[in-house]
Amino acid sequence: MNTRPSPTASPRSILTRFTLAASVGLLLGACTQQTPAPTATGTPTLGALATCGTTNLALNRPATASTTENAGTPASAAVDGNAGTRWSSAFTDPQWLQVDLGSVQNLCQVTLNWEAAAGKAFQIQASNDATTWTTLYSTTSGTGGVQTVPVTGSGRYVRMYGTQRTTAYGYSLWEMTVNGVAGTPTLPTSDTPNFGPNVKIYDPAVPAATIQADLDSAFNAWNQNAGAQFGSQRYTFLFKPGTYGRVWANVGFYTHLGGLGLNPDDVTINGAINVDSGWNAGDTANATQNFWRSAENLSVVPEGGTDRWAVSQAAPMRRVHVRGALTLGPSNYGYASGGYLADVRVDGQVSSSSQQQWYTRDSSLGSWTGGVWNMVFSGVQGAPAQTFPNPPSTTLATTPVSREKPYLYIDSAGKYRVFLPSLRTNAAGATWPNTPGTSLPLSTFYVAKPSDSAATLNQALTQGLNLFFTPGVYHLNQTLNVTRANTVIYGLGFPTLIPDGGVNAIQTADVDGVNISGLLFDAGTTNSAALLTVGTAGSHVSHATNPSSVQDVYFRIGGAVAGKATTSLIVNSDHTLVDHIWAWRADHGTNPTGWTVNTADTGMIVNGNGVLATGLFVEHYQKYEVVWNGQGGKTIFFQNENPYDVPDQATWRSGANGYAAYKVADTVTTHEGWGMGVYSYFNVNPGVHVDRGFEVPNTAGVKFHDVFTVSLGNVGTIDHVINTTGPVAPQPGTNTAPSNVVSYP
């Protein structure tokens, strides 16, 4: 029963108009109220011609509140369109009333029709998930009556969050109305979307023979096919929680296997997740071209006791439980050039076999055996001892900073969600089970299809949505601009972004916590100045507690087309985590490659301070391949090949013999690297020399551990390892032998 009388006078009409510039939309991370400072670059705009619609988006929508005064004043009464019913709260602060609009909407106005018990200090907030909120409007001088507040932003949920009342009673609203931008239809979202024709999803009731037939069909269509490496085929196989009978999954180009449980052991595959040599047309003897494939978030009971993952670059295994042993080399003992493991558990022994180099991070292994040139471990339980160069193991007890890649899973209600693991410092071992982090409903993402235009994708970002790229090839004729903190750009199954007309494919503002993962950037035929830029040039804002992340992101210059890009990745934001990238100027392809055909200066430029790279693969660029300008940078594992196709010394560089692969700017006073190798193979002109593999300032704060150079087949010469330190490669009387420097300076 309503125990307080209605007001005796009509509500006062107080129109309060504010111009607001606030970053809007979902803020990921801690599940607490957040009110970021306004930033010009982070504010979505509605456009000069946008008008505010008259439809009440809140009318009769589900409403909830922190409290109700009694049964006669429920939350629903404030959105029922009846000015004679009201919501009222308990007589304490703070209190809130929220309404679920049903989908993310572009917002333009919120109107509060207060009863006499009004809010003096309150905020209007929006959220995509009803967990993390962004403030669109705030006042400490509310006077009640009818308040009409223009807002700029988006969200599925809108709430009034009161912190001080005008009376001794609670907060009381006759009505809360919400209006959206007219003529701007919001993009649809769903927790159970259609992931498109390139994604197959299984549950344990599906016969193993059916699953096997699907896997075999995908693999056999491209086995030893000359177009496989650079084709448009994309295959993703997802497994709902449960146990699966004998399944032997040969994982070919652009194929992803993933479990849909919250933990890897929620999905068990009996059989194999298998990668081997003998599959590549023109090179069946080796596994050095087993690129672009992945496995994630499942467990495997390997047939015969040992699983095989004989991969090269851009082929991560993440968050996998191998209930047995694991070998990383091919069955014919041919060459292999990988690779990357993170957040894995291997109950038995891991054998690196013929792998030239490998990086393992934050994992738990039964044991490890083998090593050719460069085996690097950070935060790995069961890793071998530090013994570089003989055996060539570089072992760090912990990883300084890490945050595992987001992953897709399905909850008990059958709805899809994306889990974002938390940031860890000085970590060791796998994060699971019970990985700490934040779970986002897939309705907070726009699920993109290859047919979507760049304008549609930018609309989704402006709408406050994250982006979920399904497998396929996307053409972008405009830059995707990420301005909102904690935006997630998630790629499933190697979605490939091709910038048309020389645009930069993705540009982010210098904001907290942007996560970009699982994408392949394939340079277009018109030169792009950059393919991905993280942060704003010249900006230095600390993101130490919530850095941006670039994970399992790959860059390709040429091979499929005569691609061109001056720089592949530019990192401007401080404290960014670059966790497993492969930036590759192609040395072969279905399209001709060559010194003047697929041109690219640099793979990665780092301008931010405190940036950490874990698992950095950069190959064949034509100038300095990595340029590090920021202070306090660190790299754990680096693999590089100089460009194969240098015509001659003078063409490559005037005044010096070529470019070092890894350049730390002369102005840098603090930098550190571990387990880093540079290889030469100047097959166009074997007489070519490069002065050094690494070029760094001679100062005590710039330190390198376990670095080396190799001349592959003794084709071409690297005169020194780092600056003027370290022997020539090849060394006299040797063939493909590393030249090592254990510590510098």
Residue, then its C-alpha position, 0 to 999 in steps of 0.5 A: m500500500n502507498t503510505r505517502p500522499s501524492p503531491t498536491a501541486s503539479p510537478r514543476s517543469i525544470l528543463t535542464r540541458f547539458t552538452l555532454a562529451a563522455s566515452v559511452g558504451l560497455l567498459l570491460g574489466a571490473c564489475t563496478q561502476q565506472t565514470p571515465a573522464p570525458t575525452a574528445t577522441g572517445t566520444p561517439t557522435l550522432g552527426a549534425l543531422a541526427t534528431c531525437g525520436t519521440t518513441n519511449l523506448a522504456l515503455n513497459r520494458p522490464a524494470t528493476a530497482s535497488t529497493t522498493e518502499n513497498a509492494g505498491t511502488p514497484a519498479s515497473a510503475a515508473v515505465d508503465g506510461n501511467a503518471g498516476t503510478r510510481w516507483s519509490s525506494a527505501f529511505t537510504d542512499p544510494q538507490w537506483l532504477q534501471v530499465d532493459l531496452g531489449s537491445v543496444q540503442n543509440l540514446c539521445q534523451v532521458t526524462l525523469n518525472w519526479e514525485a516530491a521525493a526527488g534526487k538531488a545528486f544522481q547520474i544517468q548511466a548506460s550499460n550493455d550488460a547491466t554490470t559495468w556502467t558508463t555515466l552519461y549525465s551527472t548532477t549534484s543540484g537536482t530540484g525535482g519536477v520534470q527533468t529532460v536530459p539530452v544524452t549522447g551514447s548507447g546502451r541496452y540498459v539505462r538507469m538512474y543512480g541516486t546518491q543524495r535525496t531532496t527529502a528524508y524519504g526515498y527516491s520516487l519517480w512517476e515515470m522515466t522515459v528514454n528516447g533514441v536517435a530518430g532515423t538511426p536503426t540500431l544494429p541487431t545483437s543476439d546471445t545465440p547468433n548465426f555464426g555463418p556457413n564456415v562454423k560447425i557446432y557439435d554436441p556429444a549427441v552428434p555421431a563421431a562419424t558425422i564429425q569425422a566426415d566434416l573434418d575430413s571434407a575440410f582437410n581433404a579439399w585442400n591437402q597438397n593443394a597449391g592454392a591452400q596457403f592463400g585461399s579464401q577457405r575458412y573452417t571452424f569446428l566448435f564443440k559443446p561441453g561433453t566427451y566425444g568419441r574417436v575423432w582424428a582432426n587433421v588441422g589444415f590451413y585456416t582451420h580452428l578447433g575450439g571447445l565451448g566450455l568455460n574450462p578446457d576439461d569441459v570438452t574432451i576429444n578422444g583421438a587427435i588434434n593433428v598437424d604433420s608434414g606432407w600436406n603442402a604442395g611443393d614441400t611435402a618433406n617439411a613443416t616449415q609452412n604449416f601456417w594459420r591454424s589453431a586449437e583452443n579451450l579443449s582437452v584431448v586424449p591422444e590416440g597412442g598416447t602422443d598428440r602431434w602439433a608440427v606447426s610453423q608461425a601463426a599456429p597457436m595452441r592455447r588453453v588446451h589440456v593434452r592428456g598424454a604427451l605432445t610432439l612438436g615435430p613432423s612424423n618424417y623428422g623434416y624441418a619445422s619452424g614454430g611456434y607458440l603455446a600458452d595457458v596449456r597443460v601437458d600431462g606427459q613430455v613435450s618433445s620439440s623434435s626438429q623445431q628450430q625455435w619455440y615459445t611457451r608461456d604460462s603453462s604446466l608441462g610434465s617435462w620438456t626435451g629437445g631444442v635446435w636453436n632457441m627454446v624460450f619459456s616464461g612462467v612455465q611449470g616443468a620447463p627445462a633449466q636455463t642452459f642457453p646455448n647448450p641446450p638452447s633453453t632460455t627460461l624465465a620463472t615468471t612472465p612479467v605481465s600477461r593476460e590470456k586471450p578472450y575465448l568463446y563459450i556457451d553457458s548453462a542456458g545455451k547462450y554464447r558468451v566471451f570470457l576475458p581473463s584477468l591481467r596477471t603479473n609475475a605469473a606462472g602456470a596455466t590459469w585454469p580451472n577457475t580462470p579469473g576474469t569477466s564474462l560478456p554476453l554475446s549480445t554486447f557484440y556485433v557479430a560480423k559477416p564478410s558481407d558487412s561494409a566498413a561503415t556497418l562495422n563502424q556503426a557498431l563501434t559507435q553504437g557501443l558494441n564490441l566486434f565479433f568477426t566470423p570466419g571469412v574475408y572482409h574488405l574495408n574501404q574505411t578505417l575501423n575507429v575504436t574510441r571506447a575503452n575496453t572494446v573487444i575486437y574478437g576474430l574467430g577462425f582467421p577472419t581476414l581484413i583487407p584494406d582497400g584504397g590504402v586505408n589503415a584497417i584499424q585505429t584505436a584511441d589511447v584508451d584503456g583495455v582495448n583487446i584485439s585478437g584472432l585477426l589476419f591483416d592482408a595488405g591491399t594492392t594500394n599501399s597502406a601507411a599502417l595496417l593496425t595502429v594502437g593508440t594516438a601518436g605522441s600520447h603517453v597515458s599510463h595503462a599499467t593496470n588495464p593495458s591494451s592487448v594484441q593477441d594472435v594477430y597476423f600481418r601478411i604483405g603479399g602472397a595472395v595479392a601484390g600487397k603493400a604496407t609501409t608498417s604493419l603494426i604501430v604501438n603508441s599506447d603505453h603498456t600495450l601487451v603484444d602477445h603472439i604476432w606474426a608479421w610476414r612480408a611474403d617470400h612466396g605465394t600464388n601471386p608473384t612476390g619480389w623486392t619491388v612487388n610486395t613492398a613493406d618497410t617495417g613490421m612493428i614500430v613501438n612508440g609507447n612506454g612499458v610495452l611488452a612483447t611475448g612471442l614476436f615473429v617478424e620476417h622479411y621486411q625491407k628496412y628495420e623490421v622492428v623499431w623500438n622507440g619507447q622506454g622500458g620495453k621488453t621482448i620475450f622471444f623474437q624470431n626473424e628472417n631477413p628479406y630473402d630477395v635483397p637484389d644487392q647491397a646498394t639497393w638495400r641501403s646506402g652507407a651501411n650493409g643492410y638493416a638490423a632486424y631489431k632496432v632499439a632507438d638511440t634515445v632509449t635508456t631502458h630495454e630488455g630482451w630474452g631468447m631472440g634470433v635473426y636468420s639470413y637467407f639471401n637467396v637472390n644474391p648470396g653475396v649480400h651482407v648485413d652488419r648485425g642482427f640487433e642494433v641497440p644503444n650502448t647503455a647499461g639499461v639496455k640488456f639482452h640475454d641469449v641472442f643469436t644469428v644464423s645463416l640458413g644453409n650459409v646463404g648470405t652473411i650476418d657480420h655480428v650478432i648485436n652491434t659489433t659483438g658476436p661472431v660472424a654467421p656463418q662461422p668458418g667450417t660450419n653449416t647453419a650454425p648459430s652465432n651466440v651472445v649469452s649476455y649484452p652488454 
